């Protein structure tokens, strides 16, 4: 079972940590959420806008990111949207309950 640790940090606190992790590990980040494309972007830590700053008044509504090994492909959950603005469209979901599979 995966664990989640929530903590408070400002962008100035967290950016050096992200940079250090990327220096010593081959990792990328995937924003958790729904996409209308099958292969959502995997980004570097420097591309995360304002790390440590909430994007919503609740933690569950704020942007969050999965840390995945570089060279990985996300195991996405396909579904048909029922949201009013994307109703009936095929979508793909990225969330922490999905494991990644390494590309060979």
C-alpha positions as CSV (number, residue, x, y, z in Angstrom):
1,X,0.0,0.0,0.0
2,X,1.3,3.4,-0.9
3,X,1.5,6.2,1.7
4,X,0.9,9.8,1.3
5,X,2.6,12.5,3.4
6,X,1.2,16.0,3.5
7,X,3.5,18.8,4.7
8,X,3.8,22.6,4.4
9,X,6.6,24.1,2.4
10,X,7.0,27.3,0.3
11,X,8.4,27.2,-3.2
12,X,11.7,28.4,-1.8
13,X,11.7,25.5,0.6
14,X,10.7,22.7,-1.8
15,X,12.4,23.6,-5.1
16,X,15.9,22.8,-3.8
17,X,14.6,19.4,-2.5
18,X,13.1,18.6,-5.9
19,X,16.3,19.6,-7.6
20,X,18.4,17.4,-5.3
21,X,16.0,14.5,-5.9
22,X,16.3,14.9,-9.6
23,X,20.1,15.1,-9.4
24,X,20.4,11.9,-7.6
25,X,17.5,10.0,-9.1
26,X,16.1,9.7,-12.6
27,X,12.6,10.9,-11.9
28,X,9.8,12.9,-13.6
29,X,6.5,14.2,-12.4
30,X,2.9,13.6,-13.6
31,X,0.1,15.9,-12.6
32,X,-2.8,13.9,-11.0
33,X,-6.1,14.4,-12.8
34,X,-8.0,13.8,-16.0
35,X,-6.7,14.3,-19.5
36,X,-8.3,14.1,-22.9
37,X,-5.0,12.7,-24.3
38,X,-3.7,9.1,-23.7
39,X,-0.2,10.2,-22.9
40,X,-0.2,13.2,-20.6
41,X,3.1,15.1,-20.2
42,X,5.7,14.0,-17.8
43,X,7.6,17.1,-16.6
44,X,10.6,18.1,-14.6
45,X,10.4,19.5,-11.1
46,X,11.3,22.9,-12.5
47,X,8.1,22.9,-14.6
48,X,5.8,22.5,-11.6
49,X,4.2,25.9,-11.1
50,X,4.7,27.3,-7.6
51,X,5.5,24.0,-5.8
52,X,4.1,24.1,-2.2
53,X,1.4,26.7,-3.0
54,X,-2.2,25.4,-2.9
55,X,-4.2,25.8,-6.0
56,X,-7.5,25.3,-4.2
57,X,-8.9,26.0,-0.8
58,X,-8.8,22.3,0.0
59,X,-5.9,19.9,-0.2
60,X,-8.0,17.4,-2.2
61,X,-8.8,20.0,-4.8
62,X,-5.3,21.3,-5.2
63,X,-2.9,20.2,-7.9
64,X,-0.8,17.2,-6.9
65,X,1.9,15.3,-8.7
66,X,3.1,11.7,-8.9
67,X,6.8,11.1,-8.8
68,X,7.7,8.4,-11.4
69,X,10.9,6.9,-12.7
70,X,12.2,8.6,-15.9
71,X,11.5,6.3,-18.8
72,X,8.3,5.0,-17.3
73,X,4.9,5.0,-18.9
74,X,1.9,5.8,-16.8
75,X,-0.8,3.1,-16.4
76,X,-3.8,5.3,-17.1
77,X,-7.5,4.6,-16.3
78,X,-9.7,5.2,-19.4
79,X,-13.3,6.4,-18.9
80,X,-16.1,8.2,-20.6
81,X,-16.6,11.7,-19.2
82,X,-19.9,12.6,-17.6
83,X,-18.8,16.2,-16.9
84,X,-21.0,18.8,-18.6
85,X,-18.1,20.4,-20.5
86,X,-16.6,17.1,-21.8
87,X,-19.7,14.8,-21.7
88,X,-19.3,11.6,-23.7
89,X,-15.6,12.2,-24.5
90,X,-13.0,9.5,-23.8
91,X,-10.7,10.6,-21.0
92,X,-7.8,9.2,-19.1
93,X,-7.2,9.5,-15.4
94,X,-3.9,9.7,-13.6
95,X,-4.0,9.0,-9.9
96,X,-1.8,7.5,-7.2
97,X,-3.7,4.2,-7.2
98,X,-2.2,3.3,-10.6
99,X,1.2,1.8,-10.9
100,X,3.6,2.7,-13.7
101,X,5.2,0.2,-16.0
102,X,8.8,0.7,-17.2
103,X,9.4,1.0,-20.9
104,X,12.0,-1.3,-22.3
